[in-house]
Amino acid sequence: MNVISQTKPPLPYKVEAEQFALGSMICSAEAIERGRELLSQSDFYREAHQEIFGALTRLYDRGDAVDGFTLKTELERVEKLEDP
């Protein structure tokens, strides 16, 4: 019996598209709502982008302000922000 690999090839991705989606979500609550309808954390290729998406949605779910400062604070809280 010939076994075919069950591993699927990686989906195409565009880093700039991920950055655009996340940047839009930082700027607009409406973009967060729309992004959640279309995307999940695992849809992002880069792990850092997955973490940012997760942090943005957590902030939004808690009713916190979503901006660069609160995003940084949330990433520090869950220990996902690397020191420069």
N, C-alpha and C positions, 0 to 999 in steps of 0.2 A: 504494500500500500504506500503510495506516494503522499507524503504530508506536505502541504503547502503552508508556508509561513503565515501565521495569523497576524503578523505585525503589519499595520497599515503604514504607508509612507506618510511623512509629516505633511500637514496641510500647508499650502502656501501662506505666507504672512508678509506683512509690510509694517516695519517698525514705526514708520511715520504715521500710518493709519491708527495704530495703537496709541501713539502719543497725541494725535489729534482728538481721538475719542476721550481720552482721560483729561486732556486740557479743557475740552468742552464741558465735561462734567464738573470740573473745578469752578468754572465760570457760571454755571447755570443749574439750578435745581431741576428745571424742565429737562435738561440734558441728562441728569442723573436718572430721572424717571424713564426717559426713553431708552437710555443705555441699559437699564435693568430689564426692559422688555425684550431687548434684542441680544444682549450679551450675558455671559456668566463669567465668573472669575477664571475658569479653565479655558476660556476662549482666547486669552492672551498668551502669546508665545513666550514672552520674557517673564521670568518669575517676579521681577521688580514691578512690572505692570500688573501682574495678578495681585500683588500685595497692595498696590495703590488702588486698584478697583475695589478690593475688599474693604480698605479703609474708608474710601469715599462712600460706599454703600452703608457701612456701619454708622458713620457720622450722620448721614441722611436719615437712617432708620431711628436714630436716637433723637432726631430733631435738632441736632447741633448745627451751628453755622458751618458751611463748607467753604474753605478758602485755603490758601497755601499754608498759613500758620496752623490752623486746626488739623490739616492733613499731616503736617510734620509732627505735631504733638501726638496724633493718633498712631502714626508709624513708630514713634519712640515708645509709646505706651506698650505696644505689642512686640517691641524689640525687633523691628524689621527695618530700621533705619541705620545704615552703616555710617560710621564716623568718617569724615573726609580725610 
